[in-house]
Amino acid sequence: MFHLAWPWMALLLPLPWILLRVRRAAEPVGPALYMPFAASVPAPTATATLSRGTLALLAAIWALLVLAAMRPQWLGHPLPVPTSGRQIMLAIDCSGSMATQDMGGASRLEVVQAVAGHFIDQRQGDQIGLILFGTRPYLQAPLTRDIATVHQFLDEAVVGIAGPQTAIGDAIGLAIKELRRREHAGGGSMRQSALILLTDGGNDAGVIPPLEAARLAAQTGLRIFTIGVGAAQEQSLFGYTTGNTDLDAGLLKKIASITGGEYFRATNPQALQAVYRKIDELEPTVGNKQWLRPAAEWFTWPLTLALILSVPAAWLMAERL
């Protein structure tokens, strides 16, 4: 089907005629050279200088240029666009403890950024959102298919950007608020959504109790997958406990259980990669089918024809000079 992407460019068609009608003859300003014979020389005009054929050729060139500016296209038949319909919110803990380097010589946040970044890159067709939380949660990216931007925002996160403490309940509450806003805007049901909450500590800040937030998420159909990050606890030779001793695994398990999700423990980069692979294998929810009409640009044809006609037009105008 033939289609003009910018039909309003047709308003430029009468522009040359308008310029000819409104132009004014040049008037001398200040001293000028006087030539007695100048009055006997007829003043040239566009209609007297150019023949009708030349004017018609110039008009055709201008019409072709305007037609090219209108972006003629040929639209093909609608084609279905594959989409899984998954809506995934990532809630990443950026509290002070995420600077601990107990995961292969790198900080916990650096490992999370590397592995979660790869997870985001594999989400072609899905919608991804990003929440960074510490003492308070902040929405860095709403649900979007622009996964490159979400990945960039994740890479730019630094420890302590949201405060030194950990507000798990508030992070869940912010995710619910964002998903509800999108649902009311017609962006999909919350029952097609999942929240991946990644933290290395227990809830020690915020207004909303984590279990209360989890029950609210369960009522709306939002599943929460919780991931505990940090080295596993071990007993040293002197009786001291090493590893991540601040992680509240019991709380994370309850949050996942209430919402129908799962709890995972990531003690090193390899374990975290395995967690994301398992989440990736979850059966996606089929979303609304989307359609795309391929468009072939045809503006090059009138543009090329105008260029070809400009050669004889230039030759005819040179003959008149």
N, C-alpha and C positions, 0 to 999 in steps of 0.2 A: 504494500500500500504506500502510495506517495504521500509525503508529509513534509511540511515546512516547520522547522524547529523555531525559527525567529520570524514569524510573519510580519511583525510590527516594523521590520526594516523596510517594508514597502513604502513607508512614509517618506523615504528619501527620494523616491522617483521624481517628484516635481521640483526637486531642489535646483537643478540647473536653470529651469524656466523661471523660477522665482528670482534667482540671482540676476538674470537678464532683465527682468521687469523692474527690479528695485535699484539697480545700479545707477549711479549718477556720473555724469561727465566730469572729468578732472578739471578743476579750476586752478588757475595760476595763483600762487601765494608769494607775495613779495616781488622784487625786481625780476624781470624776465628778458630774454634776448628778443628784440623786435626784428621780424623778417617781413618785408613789404609783400612778398609773393605768397605768404602762408595762407592768406584768405582765399586764394585761387585753388588751393589743393583740397579736394573733397575729403572730409573726415571718414575714415573707414568704419564700418559697422559689421557686426557678426553676420547679419543677413546679406549684406552687400559683398562681404569678403568670401563667404563660404557658400557653395552651391547647395541646393536642396539635397542632392545625393550625399554630400559630405555631412550635412547636418543629420540626415537620417542614419548614417553610419555611426556618428558620434552618439546619437540617441540610443541606438542598439547596443553600443558598447556600455553605456551607462546602465541600461536596463539589465544587461547580463551581470554587471558588477553588483547591482542591487540584489538580483536573484541569487548570486553566490553568497551575499551577506545574509540572506534569509535562511541559509543552511538547508537546502533540499536534501531529503533523506528517503531511503526506501526501507520501510519497516517490514521485517519478516513475520512469520507466524509466531505466536506466543509459545515460549518454551518453558517448561517447569525448571525452577532453580532448586537444586537439592539443599535441604536444610534439616538438621536433626531436631530443631525446636528446643534444645537444651538451653536453659538460662542458668548460668553459674556465677555466683558471687564468691569472690575470694576475700576473706578477712585475715589480714596478716598482722601478727603481733610485732610492733616496733618498739616495745618497752626497753628499758636499759639492759635487762638481762639477755637480750638478743645479741649483745656484743660479745658474749662468752664464746671463746674459741675452743670448742670441744667436739667439733665435727670435722675431723680430717685436717686440722690445722687452720681452718677458716672459721669466721664467726657464724653463729647460727643464722643470722639474717642474710649473710652472703651466700650461704648454701641454699637457703630458701629462695633467694632471688634467682639463682642459677637454675635450680630444678623446677621451680614454679614458672619461671620464664619459658622453659622448654614445654611445660604443660600447656601454657597459654598459646604458644605457637602451633600446637597440634589441634587447636579448637576451631578449625575452619568450619564455618556454617553455624557455630554456636554463638551465643551472646555472653560476653564476659564483663563482669563489673569488679571493681577493686575497692576495698575498704582497708585503710591503715588505722590501727588502733593502739593506744597506750593508755594513758590516763583518761583520754577521750577518744572516740572514734571519729574518723573523717572519711567522707566519700571522695576518693580520688578519681574514680571513673564510674559513671552509671553504666548500666547494661548496654553494650555496644558490640557490633561485629568488627569494629576497628581494633583488632587484637594487637596490632603493632603499637598503637598508642598506649594501650593498657600495659603492654610489656615495658614500654619506656617509663611509664609512671612507676612501675614496680622497681625498675633498676635505679630510679632516682630516690627511692626511699632510704632514709638513714635512721640509725638507732636514736631513739629519743625524740623523733619528729612529732610524735603525738603525746609526749609526756613519759615519765619514767615508770609509771605503774601499769596495771593490766585491768582493763574494764571489759570483761568478756560479755557480760549481760548487755551493756550499752552497744557493743559491736553487733550483737544479734538483733537488738532493737532497731538499729540504723538500717540493717539489711532488710528487715521486715518493712520498714517505712518506705525504702526505695522501691521494693518490689510491689508494694501496694500502690504507690504512685504510678508505677508503670502499668499495673493491671487496670487501674481506673482510666488511664489514657489509651486503653485498648492494645497494650503491648504484650498481652499473653497472660495466662493464668499462673498464679503462684504455685499451683500444683505441678507445673512444668519446670519448677525452679529448684535449685539446690544451693546450699551455702557450705563452703569449705572453710572451716575456721582453724587456723594454725596458730598455736601458742606454745610457750615454753614455761608458763607459770600458772598460778592460780588467780582467781578473781580477787583483787584487793583494791578496786576503785570502781567508780561508776554509780549510777542511780538505780538501775534495773537489776534485780537479782538474776543470775544466770538461769536458774531453773524456771523462774517465772517467765523469762524471755523464751525459753525453750518450749514451754507449754503454749505460749501464744503462737510460736512458729508452728507447732503441731496442729493447732486449730485452723491455721490458714493453709495447711498442706505443704509447708516448706520443710524439706529434709535437710538436716545438718550433719555433715561429716566432720568430725573433729580429729585433729592431728596433734599429738604431743611431740615436741621437738627437744632434742638435747641428748647428751650421752646417758647411757643406762646407769642406774645406781649400782655401785659396787662397794664392797667392804675392803678397806685397806688392811695392811698387815698390823697396823696399830689400832684397829677398831673404828677408824673414821669412815664415814660414808662419802663416797665421791660420786661424781656425775651430777645430773640435774635433780636436785633434792626439792626444788620449789614446785615442780610440776604436780598439779592436782589431777591425776589420771582418773580418779573416781568421779570428779565433777564432769570431766569431758565424756566419760562413758555414759553418765546419766543424761547429759544433753543429747548425745547421739541416740540413745535408746528411746527417749521421749518422742523424738521427731521421726523415728523410723530410719535413722541413718546408721553410721558405723563409726567406731573409734579406731584410730590407727596410732601406732607408736613408731616414730622415726628417730633412731639413735645415731644415724650416720647418713651421708649423702645417698648411698646405695639403697638404704631402707626407705628413704623419702621418695626416691624414684619408683620403687616398687609400690608405694602407697598410691602415687598418682597413676601408675599403670592400672591398678585395680579399680580406681575411680573411673578411669577412662573406659574400662570394660563394662561399666554399668549400662544397662539398656536405655538408650535415649528415648525421650518422649516425642512422638511425632507431632510437629507443630503444623500450623496452617500452611498449605501449599502456596508457594510464591511463584509468580510468572514473570518472564522477561522477554521483551520483544527486541531481537537484534536489529540494529539500525546500521545501514550502509550509507556513508556520507557521499553525496553527489555534487557538492559545491565545486569540485575541481572541474567539472564539465563546463558550466557557464564561465568559470574563471579562465579556463584555457581558450574557449572560443572568443572571449573578450580580448585576450592577449593576441590571438591570431588576427582579429579584425583591426586591432590598433596599428598594425603594420601598413595596410593600405590607407587607413585614415591619416596616419602621419605623412605618408607620401602625397596624398591629395592636398593636405594643408600646406606642405612645403611648396607644391606647385603654385599655390595661390599667392605666396609671399613674393 
